[in-house]
Amino acid sequence: MDLFSHSWAALRATVAGLTDKDFEQPSGCAGWLVRDLVCHLIIDAQDVLITLVTPADAAPTVDATTYWHVTNEPPTGEDPLDALTVRLAAAYEDPHLLKFHLDDVGSAAGRAAELADPDARVSTQDQVLTVADYLTAYILEWTLHHLDLTAHLPAAAPEPPPSCLTHSRRALEQIAGTAFPASLTDRDALLIGTGRRAPTDGERAELGSLSTKLPLVLG
């Protein structure tokens, strides 16, 4: 629960520090500018709020690992929902409005997560899981999108906290069913593992048979 709050606070703080010019830079998400990604984060925050107030009586059907729908097809940015996000982001016009809305809804999502009972069961996307598992899954979401946010920004842009990178690497390894080579940093394991960058020849050799499973595209 604490790591969820830590990852979310770090991501929102990075958005708060963006310049107007930063919002027009490409992000690490195919077809999205930084402004589009920030708009997506607002929608994510709304999803967190909705899920935390959608209790379920049934037994959990997924946990923090099986929550993810995994494919090997990287997004193209042409999905209708992705296209809607781009249109919504453009409608804000002023980047400061995006910042304000994320701070407003994002702060509420953060408070709701802190107040939630970790053992309570909630429902989302026709699945049931505990609050603890749901928020744990989102640590990976926030960390990957933090990397996406800063992918093409100046090197001085804050990266995800090391603890969140380490946790997310382990989460991705659980999804993959195997560990990534120790020679890969947590950041590189996440980028290569999710198809955000291609491995070098040397990294591919280190990955061995694991490379045939990549990328792990999470949805």
N, C-alpha and C positions, 0 to 999 in steps of 0.2 A: 504494500500500500504506500509506504514511504517512497519507494523508488518510482512508482507511478507519479506521485506529486513532484518529485525531483525532475523527472524527465519532462513533464508537462510545463513546469515552471521555467526550465531552461529553454525550451522551445519558444514559449511565449515571450520570454525576455529577449531572445534573438530577433524575433519579429519586431518587437518594440524598438529595437536599435537599428532597423533598416532605414536606409535613405529612400527618398522618392525614386531615385535612379535604380536602386536595387530591385524595386518591384517590377521593373521592365526587363530584368535579366532572365535568361532561361533558368529553369530549375532542373533538378535531377529526374523529374517525372516527364516522360515523353509527351511532347505537345503542350506542355504547361509552362507559362512564365511563373516567376515567383509570386506575382499577385494571384494567379490561379491557384497555386498551392495554398496560399494563405486563406483564400476563400474555402478551399476544401477543408482546412483545419477548423474553420467556423462550423462547417457542416458536421465534422467529426465531433466537435464539442457538443453540438446539439444532440447527436446520436448518444453520447455518453449520458447526457441529462435524461433523455427519453428512456434509455435502457435501465438506468438506476431507479426509475419510478415505474418500471414494468415488472412487478413481482410475478413469480411463477411458483406453483405448488408441485409441479412434476419433478421427477428426479433429473439430475443433470444429464444432458445428452452429449456434451462436449466439455473439454477442459481448455486450459490456456494454449495447449499445443494443437489439439484437434479442432479448435475454434476456426483455424485458418483453412480456407479453401485454396489448395495449391495446384497451380498449373505450370507448364513450361513455356507458355506463350507470353512474352513481354507485351505490355499494353502499347497501343499505337497512338492513343490520344483521340481516336475516332469513335469510341464508345459514346452512345447518346448521353449518358450521365456525365461523362468527362466533358463533352461539348457543352452541356448545360452549365457546368461549373465555370467554364471559360466565359460564357455569356453573363453569368451572375457577377463574376469578378469585374468584368468590364463595366457593368452597370454602377459599380461603386464610384468609378471615375477618380475620386480623390483617395490616394493610398491611406491617408489618415483615417478615413472612414472604415477601411478594412482593419486597421490597427485597433480602432475604438471598438468595433464589433467583436473582434477576437478577444480583446481584453475583457469586455463585458460578459460575453457568453462563456469564454474560456475560464474566467475566474469563478463563475458559477459552477461550471463542471468540476473544477478543482475542489471547491468547497463541498459539493455533493459527494465526491469520491471520498473525501476525508471523513464525512459523516456517515457513510454507508456501512452497514454490517457486512464484514467480509464473508460471513457464512450464509448470508441470505442468497436466495436463488432468483435470478432474473431471466427474462426472455428477450432474445433479439434474433432477427433473421431466422425465425422458426426453430431456434435452438434454445436450450436451457443450460445455464451454467451458474456457478457461484459468482458473487461479486468479486471475490479475490481473483478467480481465474479470468474474469472479464477484464479487470483492470491490469492484470499481469500481461494479458495479450496486448493491451494498448501500449505497454512500455516499448514493445518492439515497433509498433506503429509510429509512436512519437519519435523514436530514435532514428528510424529509417527516414522519416519525413524531415527530421532535423538535418540529416546528411543531404537530402534532396534540396532543402532550402539554401544551403550554403555551397552547393556543388559548383556554381559558377560565380560566386562572390569573392571579393578579395580575401587573401589568406588570413586576414585579421578577424574575419567573421567567426564568432564563437561556435565551436563544434559541440556535439553532445557530450555530457559528462562521461568520464571514463567508466564509472560504475554502470551507466546505462548501456554503453557500448559492450562491456563484458557480459552483462545480463542478456542483451539482445543476441549476441553471438551464441551463447549457450541455448537460447530459445530456438534459434535457427538450426543449430545442430540437432536439437531434439526433433524438429520438424523433418530434417534431412535423415534422421536415424543414424547419424554418424558424425564424428568430430571433423572439423576442418584442420588442416595441417597447422602445427604449432608455429611454423615459420610465418604464417599470415598474421598480421595485426588484427585486432578485433574489427577495426574500421574496414580493412581490406576484405576480411572474411564476409562481412555484411554486404559490401558493394559487389563483390564477385558472386557471392551466393545468391543474391537476388537479381542478378543480371544488370546491375547499375553500371558496371564496367566489365570489360572482357579480361580474362586472366592473361598474363604474359605467357610465353612458352614455358618459362621456368616454373611459374605458378601452376600451369596446367599439368606439368609433370609431377609437381608436389601433390596436386589434388588426386592424381591417379584415377581410379574408377569413379570417384565421386563426381568428376567433371561431367560424366554422362548423365547425371541427375540434374545438372544445372542448366538454366537458372531456376530457382524456386520462386515463382511469382505468386505472391500472397494476395488473396482477395477475401 
